[in-house]
Amino acid sequence: MDWSRIKTIFILTFLVLDIYLVYQFMNTRSAAQYEIPKEASLEEKLKNDDIRYETLPEVVKEQYISVKAKVFTDEDIRKAKGQAAILGEGTLLQVELEEPFTLSSSFKPSEVSPYVKGNIFSGEQYDFWKKDDEERTLTYYQKHKGKTFYYNNSAKLTLYFNEKNEVTSYQQTYLEVMDEISEQEEVLPPLRALENLYKKGLLKPKSKITKVELGYSTLVQLTASHVLTPTWRIVVDGKENLFVHAFDGRVIPLTENETNLTE
């Protein structure tokens, strides 16, 4: 037996094997260096945090609008069913009711709707917002083409009730739409609005998005007019309101004292 030849064959065999293993190792390390982990989608992130939402509104086209505060007239006073007065440079109407009416103990907005629509100037343009038992108020905000003017004190209706649950008076402001001042363009998809809130930590784990709707908030406030921008309103757990600019996606920190042209 030629041991020298066998030895040479073994050496060459192991050399080839070593070269193959080194080649495989280098390929594996190279692939690991350039492999980029795939980021989870927004839907997956929300699911992992147990943030729930139902069917979202469809994307529509909208535009900026220009509005101004209505100056109430003597004719408006004559039409009011009660003792009326005009305050705040004519932009605030205050009315004491001739015949107060009583709210039920299990209040529902629908029980007041007929009065608002039938007895208050442009009452059909106001949507119920909230009932405050401490302040004894019912708050409504004006809307345009079905979209609410969020937290706009110049487009607000406040009904006051007493300790007997009797509505005795109201104050009203109203915005007149002057112009639609831009071309229509598609608004930000509502899922993108949720994403912007999520990135800022405003959507907490185990929360539920209970409502998503499109309305308007103030973009620019001038001396006697507003420019309003389409705005997504996202309601969390039925009580917290979050707002996102429907064109550029900015989170808007709106409060109930957001704008007021009556002062």
Secondary structure as UniProt FT lines:
FT   HELIX           3..34
FT   HELIX           42..48
FT   TURN            49..50
FT   STRAND          52..53
FT   STRAND          61..62
FT   STRAND          65..69
FT   HELIX           74..79
FT   STRAND          82..87
FT   TURN            88..91
FT   STRAND          92..102
FT   TURN            105..106
FT   HELIX           109..111
FT   HELIX           113..119
FT   TURN            121..122
FT   HELIX           123..125
FT   STRAND          126..132
FT   TURN            133..136
FT   STRAND          137..144
FT   TURN            145..146
FT   STRAND          147..149
FT   TURN            150..151
FT   TURN            153..154
FT   STRAND          156..161
FT   TURN            163..164
FT   STRAND          166..172
FT   STRAND          175..180
FT   STRAND          185..186
FT   HELIX           190..199
FT   TURN            200..201
FT   TURN            205..206
FT   STRAND          208..221
FT   STRAND          225..236
FT   TURN            237..239
FT   STRAND          240..245
FT   TURN            246..248
FT   STRAND          251..252
FT   TURN            256..257
//
